[in-house]
């Protein structure tokens, strides 16, 4: 997480509390990690030619956090079906 979702302060990697506004960032960091996990799983499933499972995994990632890469991967996989 590069910036605090509350005050937009720049953050050091894996900072658990915002130094500016004191917001607890553990839940947003956890969600971000889960989104990264599902994106990675989608790539692994895609490489194993399991397109249906890859779609479900990337959709889980997008539900957690919309990132340009995950949206592009989702479009690529959907186009491949």
C-alpha positions as CSV (number, residue, x, y, z in Angstrom):
1,X,0.0,0.0,0.0
2,X,1.6,3.2,-1.2
3,X,-0.8,5.8,0.4
4,X,-3.2,5.9,3.3
5,X,-6.8,5.4,2.2
6,X,-7.9,8.0,4.7
7,X,-5.5,11.0,4.5
8,X,-3.5,10.0,1.3
9,X,-0.2,10.2,3.2
10,X,2.7,8.3,1.6
11,X,3.5,5.1,3.5
12,X,6.5,3.0,3.9
13,X,6.0,-0.7,2.8
14,X,3.8,-2.7,5.2
15,X,3.3,0.2,7.7
16,X,0.6,-1.0,10.1
17,X,-0.5,2.5,11.2
18,X,-0.5,5.7,9.2
19,X,2.0,8.1,10.6
20,X,-0.1,11.1,9.8
21,X,-3.7,10.2,10.8
22,X,-3.0,7.1,13.0
23,X,-5.4,4.9,11.0
24,X,-5.0,1.2,11.5
25,X,-4.0,-0.2,8.1
26,X,-3.9,-3.9,9.0
27,X,-7.3,-4.7,7.4
28,X,-6.6,-2.8,4.1
29,X,-3.1,-4.4,3.9
30,X,-4.7,-7.8,4.5
31,X,-7.2,-7.2,1.7
32,X,-4.5,-6.1,-0.6
33,X,-2.5,-9.2,0.1
34,X,-5.5,-11.4,-0.5
35,X,-6.1,-9.7,-3.9
36,X,-2.5,-10.3,-4.9
37,X,-2.9,-14.0,-3.9
38,X,-5.9,-14.5,-6.1
39,X,-4.3,-12.7,-9.0
40,X,-1.2,-14.9,-8.6
41,X,-3.5,-18.0,-8.5
42,X,-5.3,-16.9,-11.6
43,X,-1.9,-16.7,-13.4
44,X,-1.0,-20.2,-12.2
45,X,-4.4,-21.5,-13.3
46,X,-4.1,-19.8,-16.7
47,X,-0.6,-21.4,-17.2
48,X,-2.2,-24.8,-16.4
49,X,-4.9,-24.1,-19.1
50,X,-7.7,-24.1,-16.4
51,X,-9.5,-21.1,-17.9
52,X,-12.7,-21.4,-15.9
53,X,-10.9,-21.6,-12.6
54,X,-8.6,-18.7,-13.7
55,X,-11.7,-16.5,-14.3
56,X,-13.1,-17.3,-10.9
57,X,-9.7,-16.5,-9.2
58,X,-9.2,-13.2,-11.0
59,X,-12.8,-12.2,-10.3
60,X,-12.1,-12.8,-6.5
61,X,-9.1,-10.6,-6.8
62,X,-11.1,-7.8,-8.5
63,X,-13.8,-8.0,-5.9
64,X,-11.1,-7.3,-3.2
65,X,-9.2,-4.6,-5.1
66,X,-9.5,-3.2,-8.6
67,X,-6.0,-2.8,-10.1
68,X,-5.2,-2.1,-13.8
69,X,-3.2,-5.3,-14.1
70,X,-6.0,-7.5,-12.7
71,X,-8.6,-5.9,-15.0
72,X,-6.3,-6.4,-18.0
73,X,-5.7,-10.0,-17.0
74,X,-9.5,-10.6,-16.5
75,X,-10.2,-9.1,-20.0
76,X,-7.5,-11.4,-21.5
77,X,-8.8,-14.5,-19.9
78,X,-12.4,-13.7,-20.8
79,X,-11.3,-13.1,-24.4
80,X,-9.5,-16.5,-24.4
81,X,-12.7,-18.4,-23.5
